[in-house]
Amino acid sequence: MHNNRGYKSFIVFSIILMWTIFIIGSSGCGGSRKTGAPAGGGESAQKKRELSKINLGQSAKANEVLSLFIGKNQNNQRGLYIGTMEGVYFYSFDSRNVIQIVDAESKLKAEKINAICQEDGGKLWFGTETGVYSYNFNSVRFFDIGKTSALVQSNTGMVWAGTQYGLALYDGSKNFNKFTRKSDNLPNDDVISFGKDTKEATLYAGTRQGAIVISGPGSFATKSGTSMKPTPSGDLIEEPGNTEMSGNSIYAIAINSNGVMYIGTNMGINRCKNFSNWSVFSADSEMPAKTASGIGYKKVKGNSPLISNWIKSIYIDEEDALWIATTKGMSYFNGDGKWENYTMSEGLASNKVNAVAGEKTAVFIATAGGLNVFDYPEVKAAPPGK
């Protein structure tokens, strides 16, 4: 009898214990900024985002999107500036309407817009194949500084342009002052990207032969990685750099809330802090190698699910997760082991992704076939505060 009572007590205790473990496991303990799932937080994290397309102009060129920038229009409304092969468009987060930006002289309508930047005061800058336009919501002004692939306003208010002829700094009134490899010891004159830490005054620029640390006008330092270069005899030799960075053609630089820098090159993504403690994330690829017939390629196994090593743009969202534009689609990386890849099979307008930007839970994806937005259906491209 006593044994039977003891057995029943044991059964009851076991059921209570298992139920307690289940409750604790379901509710979790503590918290982290990264949840292991695509950012969104709260109720949205349990739902699924969807890819949709935002139509721009009628022509194919108008839907070949090259650049993105989140800013404000002349009515102080937030939205997305969209640079295409045929002019600039603005997508309002409030009305969700798209309009083409038409200046008084109609000069922007036919321009290929490689880069976009907006000053704190509202003035817009557009980088094109021949130079830079400034735009005050009415008229434009052209600066003949050569092909411009990148634009940024520094935390100190200076407007920098990355051109095929070096760095260019707007003097605030009439001209751009130029800094080149010859006169200022830049690693390369073809400047193709910028990155900045919103908490620091330092600015970073990417070139085809390394990074530039910009401490101020004329104050530059070079950071480079090991690269392979052919010799006249047909051999390949390693040319060492001053960092452990993989690849020297730097197409994207992004910095998260903890000051961790991600550098996108033609050889994957490099992660570091203050140019030390390096990690590299790479995709399966082909690398230059010496063969019996000369310089060829060999297959190299990547160390991550990254969809392509050719990085075009990196957007870091509110959860410090990365959205990575590549030549073969878009990759998502939460910074801690979780990867997801998106291609035309998932609904992208093209696998050639040129830029990525975001607003709250919405991720905007610039492709060669159009502009996609990836968001939860009920809050798609919602304005701030709603």
N, C-alpha and C positions, 0 to 999 in steps of 0.2 A: 504493500500500500504506500509506504513511504517512498519506495523507489519510483512508483508511478507518479506521485506528486512531484518528485524531483525532476522526472523526465518532462512533465508538462511545464514546469517552471523554466526549464532549459529551452524548450521550444518557444515559449513566449518571449524570453530574453533574446533569443536569436532573431526572431522576427522584428523586435523593436530595434536591435542593433543594425540589421540590414536596411531597415527603413530610414534610420538616421543617416547611414552612409550614403544612401541614395539621394536624400534631401541635400546633404552637403555637396555631393558631387554635382548635382543639378544646378545649384545656386552659385557654386564657385566660391573662391576665397581670395580676397585681395583684389588687385586690378592692375592692368597694364594699358599703355597707350595703344599698343598693337594687340588686336584681338585674334589674329591668325586668319581673319577673313577680310575681304575688301572693305575699306573704310566706309563708315556710314554711321555706326554707333546706334545705341538704343534699339528702338523697334525696327528701324530700317535695316539693321544688320541681319535680321532674320528673313528679310525679303530679298528678292533677286533683282539686280539691275537689268536693264534692257538697252540694246543698241538701237538707235534710230538715226535718221538722216535729216539734216537741215538743208533745205534747198536754197541755193543762192541765185545767181543769174541764170539766164536761159542758155548760155553757151557752155561748152565743155571747159574752156579756159577759166571761166568764172567759178567753176566747181573743182578746179585743181588748186587745192589750198596749200599755201606755203608757210604761213606764219600766223600766230595767234597772240593776242594781248588782251588782258582783262583791264578795262578802264571805265571812264565815264564820258557821256556825250555832253553836248552844250547845255542840256537841261539838268546836268548833274545826276543822270540816271546811269546805274551800273550796267555794263554789258560786255560783249566780246567783240573786239576788233579782229577782222578776218582778212588777212592778206592773201590774194590769189594771183593767178597768172594774168588776170584782167581787172585790176583795181582793188579797192578796199570796201568791205562791208561791215555793218554794225548790227549785232544781234542783241536786242534788248532783253535783259532778264525779267523785266517787268511785263512788257507787252508780248514778248516772245515773237516779235516781228523782226524781219531782216530788211535793212535799207542799204543802198549803195551810197558811199560817201562821194559826193560830187562837189568839187570846189568851183569857185566862180569862173575859173578859166578852163574847167573840165580837163585838167592835165592828168589827174590821178586815174581816170577811168580806163586808160589803156596801159597803165604801168604794171610791171611785174613786181609785186611787193614781197621782198625777201625778209624784211624785219619791221617791227613796230615797237614804238616806245611812246610813253606819255609823261610829260613833266607833271610835277605836283600841282602846278598852276593850271593845267589843262591842255597846254599846247601839245600837239601830236607830231611825231616824227616817223617818216616812212623811208626805209632803205630799199633802193631799187638797183637795177643793173648798171646804172650810170652815176648814181649819186644819192643824195638825201633830200627829201622834201620836208619842210616844216609846214604845219597846217593849223590855223587859228579858228577853225570851224567856218571859215569864209574863203579866204584866199590862201594860196600856197607860195612858198619861196623855195627855190631850188639851189642846192649847193653841189657843185661839180667836183666831187671828191673820189669818183670811181665807184666800181661795184661795191655795194654795202650789204654784208650778210648778217650783221648783228648791230643792235642798238641797245643802250641801257642808260638810265639815269642813276648815278651813284648816290649813296646815302648822304653825300655832301652837296647834292644838287647839280652836279656836273653831267652833261650829256656827252657820252662817248659813242663813237661809231667804229665798228670793225670793218675795214675795207680791204681790198686786194692790194693796197699800197701801204698798209700799216694801220696803226691806231690814229684816230682823229678825235680831237677834243673841241667842242664848240666853245668859242670865246665869250659867248653871252650877248653878242651884238651883231657881228658881220660875217665872221669866218670860222673855219675849223683849223686848228693847229695840228700839224701832222708829226707823228713819231714813227720812225722806221728802223729796220734792221741795221742799215748803214750808219745812221746818225745816233741811234739810241740803243743799239745792241739788242734789239728784239730777236727772238729765236727764228722768226719768220715774218714776212710782211703780209701774208694772207691770214687776216684775223677773222675767224668764222663763228665765234660764240663768246658770250659773257656769262658770268655768274657772280652773285653777291650774297653776302651774309647780312641780313637786315639789322643785325646787332653790332656790326663792325663797319668801319670806314673803308676797309680794304676791298678792292675790286679784283676780279679774276677774268682773264681773257684766254680763249683757246685759239691756237693757231695750228697749222699743219705740221709744226715741228716742236710742239710743246706748249706749256702754259706760261702766261705772264701774270705775275703778282703785281698789281698796280697800287702803290701806296700813295700816289699823287702824280700830278703832271711831271713827266720826266723821271719819275722814281719807279724803276721797274726791276723785277727779278725774274729769272727764268727757272722753270721746273720742267724737267724732261725725263723720259723713260728710255729704256734700251730699245733700239730699233735695228732692223736688218737692212744692210745696204749692199748693193752689188758693186763689185770691183771691176776694173777694165778687163781683167783676165776671166771674168765670168763667175767668180766665187761670190759667196755671200758672207759678209762679216758682221759681227755684232758691234754696234756703236753704243757704248754705255752712256746713260744719262746720269743725272744727279738725284734721281728718285727710283723707287721700285715700280713706277707706273708702267702699265702695259699699253703700248700704242702711243704715238705722239700726235696723231691727227685728232684734235679735240673738238668735237661737234656740240657737246653739251656739258654744262657745269651746273650743279644744283647742290644746295646746302640745306640740311634739315634743321629742326629746332634745337638740336643739341650741338650744332656746329660741325656735324659730320658731313664731309664733302663727297659727292658722287661725280665722277668724271667719265663721260661717255666718249669713247674713241672708236676707231675702226677695228679694235681688237677686244671689244667688250666694255664692261663697266668696272672702274676702279673706285674703291672706297678707302678713304683715309681721313685723318684729322690732323690739321696743321702739317700736312704732307709727310706724315709718319703713320705707322701701324696700318700698312696697306693690306687690302684684300682685293682679289680680282674675280669677277663673275664673267664667264665666257660661254659661248655656244659652240656647237660643233662647227668646224670651219676648215678652210684650206689656207695654208701658210706658204709663202715663198720658200723654195728649197732648191738646192743644186741637183740637177739630174744629169743623165748621160748626154742629153742633147742641149744642156745649158740650164738656164733658170726656169724652174717649173713650180709646181705646187704639190704639197703633201697634205693629206687629211689629218686634222688634229681634233681630238676629242675634247669637248668642252667640259667644264666642271659645274654647270648649272643648267636649268631648263630655259635660260634666256633664248629667245627665238632667233636672234641674229646678233652678230658682233658689231654690225654697222649701226651705231647709235646716232639718231638724228636730234633727239630732244628728250629731256627728263623733267617731269612735273612731280613735285613732292606734295602730297595732300595733307590735310589737317591731322591725320594719324601718322605722319612721317612715312607713309608708304609711297613707293615709286611707281609711276606710270611712264613707261619707256617707249618712245617712238623709234622704230627701226625700219630697215628697208624690206623686211619680210613680215611686218605686222606689229602689234603692240604687246608688250609684256608688262605684267603687274608683279611687283615684288614688295612684300610687307617689311623687308629689311631683316627678317628673322626666319628664313627657310621656306616661306610659302610663295609659290609662283603660280601665275595663270597667264596663258597666252591667248591672244585674240587675232583672228585673221578674217578673210572674207567668208570663211565657213561659218563664223559666228555673227556675221552681219556687217563687217567693215566695208566701206565703199571701195577700198583698195588696200592691198597689202603694203603698199609704199606709204608709210606714215611719216610726215614731215615735221609735225609739231604736236604737243599735247599741252593743254591748260585746264584749269579747274576752278569751279566756284561751288563751295560747300560740297554736296554729294555728287554734283554733276562733273563729269570728265568730258572735255571737248577734244576731238581727235581730228587733226588736219591730215587728209590723205590726198593722193593724186586723183582720186575719183569723187571727192566731195567731203563735206564736213559731217562727222558723226558726233552724237552725244550719247554718253553711257550713264544712265541714271535710273533711279527707281521711278516707275511710271507716274505715281501720284504726286511726285515732287519734282518732276523733270524741269531742270533749269530754273528752279524757283529763285526769286530775288532774296537778298539777305533779310533775315528777320521774319520770314514767313514760313 
